[in-house]
Amino acid sequence: MKTVVVAVTFGLLFGGSYVATTEGRALLDHALNPDEAFEALAQGDARPATSPFSKRSSLNSCLAALTSSYGLAQPTESRDGVLDACDTITREITSENPTDSFGWSIAALVAGERRNNAAFSDDLHRSFETARYEDWAAELRFHIGQDHWELGDPRLQAEQKQDVAVMAQSNEGAAAIADRFVARADFRDRASSWLNSLPPGDAQRVIDAIDAARKARSPS
């Protein structure tokens, strides 16, 4: 079982009445906590509806269900049910919209959990190709790619290096890099050369974040 992938929050808000039963269920799924999202997906109750908002809500449910502490602690049979549901959701979404980077990232997460090397590499690559300079997409790919590093093909290293470069441009992204750098020796080994290639200002931002992360982990 992999370490918890950071849950990316996209700040989606909704209001008003539901326009249809299926649409309402998809929006409700976004409001579920991770435990409820997991159980709904495991039972096959959640499916993407018609609007971009509800499709994103379904993808958020998959991300929460598969990466939360609750979801990671569930038995294999239950997780397999969630993986089946999320595979259906992501394939429907990316088939209708091949430029949906979020959909491709969640498809890669599903493939990684299933140890499907080819699908994992292809799906993560499609996410990269459709949103290579978006900071939220880079951070999500970063965590998925690092947590399933051994499954990646030769494209993964170059694309993860680029995602790190995008993340390093913001304090939030630098903090995410730093947390993994401090916690995981395997990441430190492969990331040192990536960090050395960053522009000076971005490199300093990550160094400062690493220092802060180390201090936060040190006994007071």
Phi, psi and omega per residue, in radians:
M1 nan 2.404 -3.064
K2 -1.508 2.862 3.056
T3 -1.192 2.824 -3.052
V4 -1.197 2.201 3.016
V5 -1.305 2.404 -3.134
V6 -1.030 2.378 3.100
A7 -1.410 2.026 -3.139
V8 -1.465 2.211 3.131
T9 -1.791 2.164 -3.071
F10 -1.758 0.068 3.039
G11 1.140 0.543 -3.125
L12 -1.312 2.322 3.115
L13 -2.117 2.629 3.047
F14 -2.539 2.761 3.131
G15 -2.739 3.014 3.126
G16 1.429 -3.122 -3.102
S17 -1.439 2.799 3.098
Y18 -1.372 2.470 -3.069
V19 -1.454 -0.345 3.121
A20 -2.799 2.844 -3.101
T21 -1.068 -0.829 -3.115
T22 -1.174 -0.683 3.104
E23 -1.114 -0.744 3.135
G24 -1.088 -0.678 3.139
R25 -1.143 -0.713 -3.141
A26 -1.136 -0.704 3.095
L27 -1.172 -0.658 3.100
L28 -1.093 -0.655 3.129
D29 -0.994 -0.630 3.131
H30 -1.122 -0.551 -3.101
A31 -1.408 -0.227 -3.123
L32 -1.162 2.594 2.974
N33 -1.344 2.952 -3.074
P34 -0.991 -0.637 3.126
D35 -1.097 -0.812 -3.118
E36 -1.205 -0.644 3.095
A37 -1.080 -0.749 3.136
F38 -1.051 -0.847 -3.080
E39 -1.131 -0.685 3.121
A40 -1.112 -0.767 3.135
L41 -1.189 -0.695 -3.141
A42 -1.077 -0.547 3.138
Q43 -1.555 0.004 3.124
G44 1.282 0.415 -3.063
D45 -1.527 -0.295 -3.010
A46 -1.859 2.234 3.072
R47 -2.441 2.597 3.114
P48 -1.159 2.509 3.090
A49 -1.745 -2.619 -2.926
T50 -1.627 -0.514 -3.005
S51 -1.536 2.713 3.063
P52 -1.002 -0.641 3.141
F53 -1.085 -0.840 -3.081
S54 -1.221 -0.542 3.077
K55 -1.162 -0.751 3.097
R56 -1.117 -0.643 3.106
S57 -1.071 -0.713 3.113
S58 -1.128 -0.694 3.096
L59 -1.148 -0.688 3.061
N60 -1.047 -0.690 3.117
S61 -1.094 -0.738 3.115
C62 -1.098 -0.762 -3.141
L63 -1.077 -0.797 -3.132
A64 -1.144 -0.757 -3.083
A65 -1.138 -0.674 -3.037
L66 -1.478 -0.355 -3.028
T67 -2.033 -0.092 3.126
S68 -1.291 2.811 3.075
S69 -1.024 -0.695 3.120
Y70 -1.091 -0.863 -3.106
G71 -1.092 -0.691 -3.127
L72 -1.192 -0.412 -3.104
A73 -1.539 -0.081 -3.058
Q74 -1.390 2.710 -3.130
P75 -1.135 2.764 -3.066
T76 -0.983 -0.729 -3.110
E77 -1.042 -0.739 3.136
S78 -1.207 -0.747 3.111
R79 -1.102 -0.639 3.103
D80 -1.077 -0.657 3.084
G81 -1.102 -0.709 3.101
V82 -1.165 -0.737 3.109
L83 -1.063 -0.715 3.108
D84 -1.078 -0.798 -3.131
A85 -1.115 -0.776 -3.111
C86 -1.231 -0.544 3.045
D87 -1.104 -0.766 3.095
T88 -1.076 -0.790 -3.135
I89 -1.055 -0.862 -3.065
T90 -1.198 -0.636 -3.136
R91 -1.192 -0.674 3.086
E92 -1.118 -0.781 -3.079
I93 -1.179 -0.816 -3.100
T94 -1.284 -0.432 3.051
S95 -1.192 -0.712 3.126
E96 -1.305 -0.579 -3.100
N97 -2.409 1.562 -3.088
P98 -1.153 -0.119 3.117
T99 -1.755 0.207 -3.141
D100 -1.414 1.660 -3.069
S101 -1.113 -0.676 3.126
F102 -1.071 -0.750 3.100
G103 -1.062 -0.733 3.118
W104 -1.164 -0.627 3.112
S105 -1.131 -0.763 3.132
I106 -1.213 -0.595 3.030
A107 -1.059 -0.704 3.110
A108 -1.160 -0.677 3.085
L109 -1.045 -0.790 3.117
V110 -1.075 -0.822 -3.135
A111 -1.105 -0.668 3.109
G112 -1.113 -0.750 3.112
E113 -1.128 -0.496 3.114
R114 -1.537 -0.028 -3.137
R115 1.092 0.615 3.118
N116 -1.654 1.621 -3.012
N117 -1.004 -0.850 -3.043
A118 -1.130 -0.821 -3.130
A119 -1.149 -0.687 3.115
F120 -1.014 -0.897 -3.103
S121 -1.115 -0.761 -3.113
D122 -1.154 -0.751 -3.094
D123 -1.204 -0.728 3.121
L124 -1.156 -0.622 3.082
H125 -1.127 -0.704 3.125
R126 -1.139 -0.637 3.059
S127 -1.093 -0.763 3.133
F128 -1.085 -0.773 -3.092
E129 -1.152 -0.504 -3.063
T130 -1.668 -0.158 3.106
A131 -2.773 1.036 -3.029
R132 -1.314 -0.333 -3.110
Y133 -1.971 0.182 3.101
E134 -1.523 2.180 -3.035
D135 -1.142 -0.696 3.140
W136 -1.119 -0.688 -3.129
A137 -1.213 -0.680 3.121
A138 -1.089 -0.732 -3.112
E139 -1.191 -0.696 3.113
L140 -1.122 -0.802 3.102
R141 -1.066 -0.680 -3.135
F142 -0.986 -0.879 -3.111
H143 -1.177 -0.742 3.126
I144 -1.121 -0.776 -3.122
G145 -1.133 -0.740 -3.130
Q146 -1.214 -0.647 -3.130
D147 -1.257 -0.286 3.128
H148 -2.246 0.632 -3.001
W149 -0.964 -0.681 -3.045
E150 -1.192 -0.233 -3.120
L151 -1.580 -0.214 -2.995
G152 -1.328 2.688 3.048
D153 -1.640 -3.101 -3.061
P154 -1.025 -0.336 3.113
R155 -1.200 -0.468 -2.970
L156 -1.074 -0.769 -3.072
Q157 -1.086 -0.801 -3.130
A158 -1.133 -0.691 -3.106
E159 -1.281 -0.637 3.080
Q160 -1.178 -0.633 3.071
K161 -1.061 -0.739 3.105
Q162 -1.167 -0.690 3.101
D163 -1.103 -0.694 3.084
V164 -1.083 -0.688 3.126
A165 -1.107 -0.682 3.095
V166 -1.181 -0.781 -3.125
M167 -1.084 -0.628 -3.062
A168 -1.177 -0.174 -3.135
Q169 -1.402 -0.153 -3.140
S170 -2.250 2.723 3.112
N171 -1.114 -0.672 -3.131
E172 -1.141 -0.775 3.123
G173 -1.149 -0.720 3.118
A174 -1.082 -0.654 3.125
A175 -1.141 -0.660 3.122
A176 -1.159 -0.721 3.069
I177 -1.073 -0.799 -3.083
A178 -1.100 -0.724 -3.137
D179 -1.041 -0.757 3.132
R180 -1.281 -0.613 3.137
F181 -1.073 -0.739 -3.122
V182 -1.275 -0.657 -3.009
A183 -1.466 -0.474 -2.945
R184 -2.192 1.964 3.133
A185 -1.120 -0.620 -3.135
D186 -1.107 -0.628 3.091
F187 -1.230 -0.695 3.115
R188 -1.009 -0.703 -3.103
D189 -1.075 -0.728 -3.083
R190 -1.590 -0.315 -3.040
A191 -1.586 -0.301 -3.053
S192 -0.992 -0.770 -3.134
S193 -1.194 -0.584 3.094
W194 -1.107 -0.774 -3.103
L195 -1.181 -0.607 3.125
N196 -1.168 -0.362 -3.111
S197 -1.609 -0.015 -3.130
L198 -1.282 2.693 2.978
P199 -1.002 2.610 -3.040
P200 -0.910 -0.783 -3.114
G201 -1.117 -0.713 3.126
D202 -1.219 -0.685 3.107
A203 -1.070 -0.741 3.134
Q204 -1.135 -0.640 3.110
R205 -1.060 -0.749 3.138
V206 -1.212 -0.727 3.108
I207 -1.034 -0.775 3.115
D208 -1.081 -0.689 3.135
A209 -1.182 -0.639 3.091
I210 -1.131 -0.772 3.091
D211 -1.023 -0.758 3.140
A212 -1.135 -0.709 -3.133
A213 -1.154 -0.678 3.118
R214 -1.168 -0.709 3.121
K215 -1.131 -0.668 -3.139
A216 -1.137 -0.505 -3.140
R217 -1.533 -0.242 -3.096
S218 -1.393 2.523 3.084
P219 -1.063 2.447 -3.123
S220 -1.318 nan nan
